[in-house]
Amino acid sequence: MDTYKRIQDAIDYVEEHLQEEMNITDIASRAHFSAFHFQRLFQAISGFSVQEYIRKRRLSEAALALKNTSDNVLEIAVTYQYQSQEALTRAFEKQFGITPGRYRKENRSLPYQAKMDFLTFRQTIKGEITMNKPTITTLDEILIIGRRYRTSLQDEKYFTDILGFYQAFGSNQDFLRIPNKAAADMSYGISCEFEDDGSFSFVVGEAVQGFPEELPEGFISLVLPAGKYAEFKVNGEVDLVQNTRRYIYGTWLPNSNYREARDPISK
């Protein structure tokens, strides 16, 4: 089953349960992905998070209920998983710039979030792939020593965080404290330790010939497993690097015959 069909199955599940409590693990399981990988794919393809999509869909359905039913605002709030009329009002006004009560009285159109159709969306991006294709290469096991940082997919926080991680690694001269280097002047950035809430670790480090008996304080070691890798080369500004990340998960991976392998192994 292709990636877009799998994501659409998850969307169908969301639509069937808009009036019920949902968790990301159950949603992702409908697509047969881990919760983290599903969120990363969804955000890279659509441009916003799963949680944002659910929120917009619930508020859009609440807006339609305000127009098409006589249910009071509290009843609509509870139906769409808001704990109070005040909670719905705050979210509704933030999303649409108008309170539910005023919207019900006025004949105003709103930018509703329709149900997403990933199968149709896939057709719109064909022919728009402009990034360089990767080189598929086979690598031996690589030993890494580096610093561990934490970040999150939420609001694409990791885009700005990762730049800061590299800057900290350089400005603190952490690279000078790594023993047994295998290659000078080459740093690795490795995503690992993925959590269902979208948080993950990002390790900035360097390859080593072997692990010492004792690591420098504050450093960790991990192993990049031997195997087949897709190598994307980027020369340019930071924005180009970020756009390449979006391209990998939003376009290339869903349309390729490859899938992500296991995480790096902590030592």
JOGIQUI-V116644 format. One record per residue. N is the residue number from 1. RES is the residue in three letters. SS is DSSP state (hx for helix, st for strand, lp for the rest). Layout:
# JOGIQUI-V116644
n->N res->RES ss->SS
n->N res->RES ss->SS
This chain:
# JOGIQUI-V116644
n->1 res->MET ss->lp
n->2 res->ASP ss->lp
n->3 res->THR ss->hx
n->4 res->TYR ss->hx
n->5 res->LYS ss->hx
n->6 res->ARG ss->hx
n->7 res->ILE ss->hx
n->8 res->GLN ss->hx
n->9 res->ASP ss->hx
n->10 res->ALA ss->hx
n->11 res->ILE ss->hx
n->12 res->ASP ss->hx
n->13 res->TYR ss->hx
n->14 res->VAL ss->hx
n->15 res->GLU ss->hx
n->16 res->GLU ss->hx
n->17 res->HIS ss->lp
n->18 res->LEU ss->lp
n->19 res->GLN ss->lp
n->20 res->GLU ss->lp
n->21 res->GLU ss->lp
n->22 res->MET ss->lp
n->23 res->ASN ss->lp
n->24 res->ILE ss->hx
n->25 res->THR ss->hx
n->26 res->ASP ss->hx
n->27 res->ILE ss->hx
n->28 res->ALA ss->hx
n->29 res->SER ss->hx
n->30 res->ARG ss->hx
n->31 res->ALA ss->lp
n->32 res->HIS ss->lp
n->33 res->PHE ss->lp
n->34 res->SER ss->lp
n->35 res->ALA ss->hx
n->36 res->PHE ss->hx
n->37 res->HIS ss->hx
n->38 res->PHE ss->hx
n->39 res->GLN ss->hx
n->40 res->ARG ss->hx
n->41 res->LEU ss->hx
n->42 res->PHE ss->hx
n->43 res->GLN ss->hx
n->44 res->ALA ss->hx
n->45 res->ILE ss->hx
n->46 res->SER ss->hx
n->47 res->GLY ss->lp
n->48 res->PHE ss->lp
n->49 res->SER ss->lp
n->50 res->VAL ss->hx
n->51 res->GLN ss->hx
n->52 res->GLU ss->hx
n->53 res->TYR ss->hx
n->54 res->ILE ss->hx
n->55 res->ARG ss->hx
n->56 res->LYS ss->hx
n->57 res->ARG ss->hx
n->58 res->ARG ss->hx
n->59 res->LEU ss->hx
n->60 res->SER ss->hx
n->61 res->GLU ss->hx
n->62 res->ALA ss->hx
n->63 res->ALA ss->hx
n->64 res->LEU ss->hx
n->65 res->ALA ss->hx
n->66 res->LEU ss->hx
n->67 res->LYS ss->hx
n->68 res->ASN ss->hx
n->69 res->THR ss->lp
n->70 res->SER ss->lp
n->71 res->ASP ss->lp
n->72 res->ASN ss->lp
n->73 res->VAL ss->hx
n->74 res->LEU ss->hx
n->75 res->GLU ss->hx
n->76 res->ILE ss->hx
n->77 res->ALA ss->hx
n->78 res->VAL ss->hx
n->79 res->THR ss->hx
n->80 res->TYR ss->lp
n->81 res->GLN ss->lp
n->82 res->TYR ss->lp
n->83 res->GLN ss->lp
n->84 res->SER ss->lp
n->85 res->GLN ss->hx
n->86 res->GLU ss->hx
n->87 res->ALA ss->hx
n->88 res->LEU ss->hx
n->89 res->THR ss->hx
n->90 res->ARG ss->hx
n->91 res->ALA ss->hx
n->92 res->PHE ss->hx
n->93 res->GLU ss->hx
n->94 res->LYS ss->hx
n->95 res->GLN ss->hx
n->96 res->PHE ss->hx
n->97 res->GLY ss->lp
n->98 res->ILE ss->lp
n->99 res->THR ss->lp
n->100 res->PRO ss->hx
n->101 res->GLY ss->hx
n->102 res->ARG ss->hx
n->103 res->TYR ss->hx
n->104 res->ARG ss->hx
n->105 res->LYS ss->hx
n->106 res->GLU ss->lp
n->107 res->ASN ss->lp
n->108 res->ARG ss->lp
n->109 res->SER ss->lp
n->110 res->LEU ss->lp
n->111 res->PRO ss->lp
n->112 res->TYR ss->lp
n->113 res->GLN ss->lp
n->114 res->ALA ss->lp
n->115 res->LYS ss->lp
n->116 res->MET ss->lp
n->117 res->ASP ss->lp
n->118 res->PHE ss->hx
n->119 res->LEU ss->hx
n->120 res->THR ss->hx
n->121 res->PHE ss->hx
n->122 res->ARG ss->hx
n->123 res->GLN ss->hx
n->124 res->THR ss->hx
n->125 res->ILE ss->hx
n->126 res->LYS ss->lp
n->127 res->GLY ss->lp
n->128 res->GLU ss->lp
n->129 res->ILE ss->lp
n->130 res->THR ss->lp
n->131 res->MET ss->lp
n->132 res->ASN ss->lp
n->133 res->LYS ss->lp
n->134 res->PRO ss->lp
n->135 res->THR ss->st
n->136 res->ILE ss->st
n->137 res->THR ss->st
n->138 res->THR ss->st
n->139 res->LEU ss->st
n->140 res->ASP ss->lp
n->141 res->GLU ss->lp
n->142 res->ILE ss->st
n->143 res->LEU ss->st
n->144 res->ILE ss->st
n->145 res->ILE ss->st
n->146 res->GLY ss->st
n->147 res->ARG ss->st
n->148 res->ARG ss->st
n->149 res->TYR ss->st
n->150 res->ARG ss->st
n->151 res->THR ss->st
n->152 res->SER ss->st
n->153 res->LEU ss->lp
n->154 res->GLN ss->hx
n->155 res->ASP ss->hx
n->156 res->GLU ss->hx
n->157 res->LYS ss->hx
n->158 res->TYR ss->hx
n->159 res->PHE ss->hx
n->160 res->THR ss->hx
n->161 res->ASP ss->hx
n->162 res->ILE ss->hx
n->163 res->LEU ss->hx
n->164 res->GLY ss->hx
n->165 res->PHE ss->hx
n->166 res->TYR ss->hx
n->167 res->GLN ss->hx
n->168 res->ALA ss->hx
n->169 res->PHE ss->hx
n->170 res->GLY ss->hx
n->171 res->SER ss->hx
n->172 res->ASN ss->lp
n->173 res->GLN ss->lp
n->174 res->ASP ss->hx
n->175 res->PHE ss->hx
n->176 res->LEU ss->hx
n->177 res->ARG ss->hx
n->178 res->ILE ss->lp
n->179 res->PRO ss->lp
n->180 res->ASN ss->lp
n->181 res->LYS ss->st
n->182 res->ALA ss->lp
n->183 res->ALA ss->lp
n->184 res->ALA ss->lp
n->185 res->ASP ss->lp
n->186 res->MET ss->lp
n->187 res->SER ss->lp
n->188 res->TYR ss->st
n->189 res->GLY ss->st
n->190 res->ILE ss->st
n->191 res->SER ss->st
n->192 res->CYS ss->st
n->193 res->GLU ss->lp
n->194 res->PHE ss->lp
n->195 res->GLU ss->lp
n->196 res->ASP ss->lp
n->197 res->ASP ss->lp
n->198 res->GLY ss->lp
n->199 res->SER ss->st
n->200 res->PHE ss->st
n->201 res->SER ss->st
n->202 res->PHE ss->st
n->203 res->VAL ss->st
n->204 res->VAL ss->st
n->205 res->GLY ss->st
n->206 res->GLU ss->st
n->207 res->ALA ss->st
n->208 res->VAL ss->st
n->209 res->GLN ss->lp
n->210 res->GLY ss->lp
n->211 res->PHE ss->lp
n->212 res->PRO ss->lp
n->213 res->GLU ss->lp
n->214 res->GLU ss->lp
n->215 res->LEU ss->lp
n->216 res->PRO ss->lp
n->217 res->GLU ss->lp
n->218 res->GLY ss->lp
n->219 res->PHE ss->lp
n->220 res->ILE ss->st
n->221 res->SER ss->st
n->222 res->LEU ss->st
n->223 res->VAL ss->st
n->224 res->LEU ss->st
n->225 res->PRO ss->lp
n->226 res->ALA ss->lp
n->227 res->GLY ss->st
n->228 res->LYS ss->st
n->229 res->TYR ss->st
n->230 res->ALA ss->st
n->231 res->GLU ss->st
n->232 res->PHE ss->lp
n->233 res->LYS ss->lp
n->234 res->VAL ss->lp
n->235 res->ASN ss->lp
n->236 res->GLY ss->lp
n->237 res->GLU ss->lp
n->238 res->VAL ss->hx
n->239 res->ASP ss->hx
n->240 res->LEU ss->hx
n->241 res->VAL ss->hx
n->242 res->GLN ss->hx
n->243 res->ASN ss->hx
n->244 res->THR ss->hx
n->245 res->ARG ss->hx
n->246 res->ARG ss->hx
n->247 res->TYR ss->hx
n->248 res->ILE ss->hx
n->249 res->TYR ss->hx
n->250 res->GLY ss->hx
n->251 res->THR ss->hx
n->252 res->TRP ss->hx
n->253 res->LEU ss->hx
n->254 res->PRO ss->hx
n->255 res->ASN ss->hx
n->256 res->SER ss->lp
n->257 res->ASN ss->lp
n->258 res->TYR ss->lp
n->259 res->ARG ss->lp
n->260 res->GLU ss->lp
n->261 res->ALA ss->lp
n->262 res->ARG ss->lp
n->263 res->ASP ss->lp
n->264 res->PRO ss->lp
n->265 res->ILE ss->st
n->266 res->SER ss->st
n->267 res->LYS ss->lp
